[in-house]
Amino acid sequence: MSNLGSNGSSESVESVTIAPNALFQPQYCHDSGRIRAFLRLSRIATDDTIRQHLNEIKQRDCESYLVRKIFPQWEARSELIDYCFKYSKNLRNSTSQGKAVPKAVNLPSSNVQENETSIEEQFDLRTDPYAYKSHQQQLESQFTHCDMIDNWIKNEQSVEQILRQETIKVFNDKCYQKDWTKDIQKFR
């Protein structure tokens, strides 16, 4: 979300320093468009334009730039990705618990009649013979959503890793008075 100033140079990237709290909602983990837009804008504001930003600052300001501009962006992106990772993990766990045949698996008795009764008690198959099947389809759908969330999360984590490696290289090239790798690894 880097704005061009009147002189054509990039202005401060402070407008995209933290992930908006509104994005920390499960609905945005399922439909990741808004989160991915934030990630893209944050990357444009920092990592994608790091060379230009480092050309504009003095050597002595490298550490300040790293701490005030780069690290907050990385942290905001990581928090948002981690939020959806944890959400997906919790959704998968609760779906897994719901997928087990109710009470039938956990009963020590091997009486099949008892197991069938517990299924019928939870799903009144006399009034709705498709209730159990519908429930299973819903759980399968939830697993599919978990897989979709996990896939975009893995993709974004890979992008983050690549961008951070490139940022470290550029930072070490432009701010060569110090090896920044250790400082950057402390952040991780």
Secondary structure, DSSP 8 states (H G I E B T S, - for coil): ---B-TTSSB--SGGGSS--GGG-SHHHHHSTHHHHHHHHHHHHHTTTTHHHHHHHS-GGGHHHHIIIIIHHHHHHHHHHHHHHHHHHHHHHHHHHHHHS-TTTTT-S---HHHHHHHHHHHS-TTT-TTHHHHHHHHHHHHHHHHHHHHHHHHHHHHHHHHHHHHHHHHHHHHSTTS--HHHHHHH-
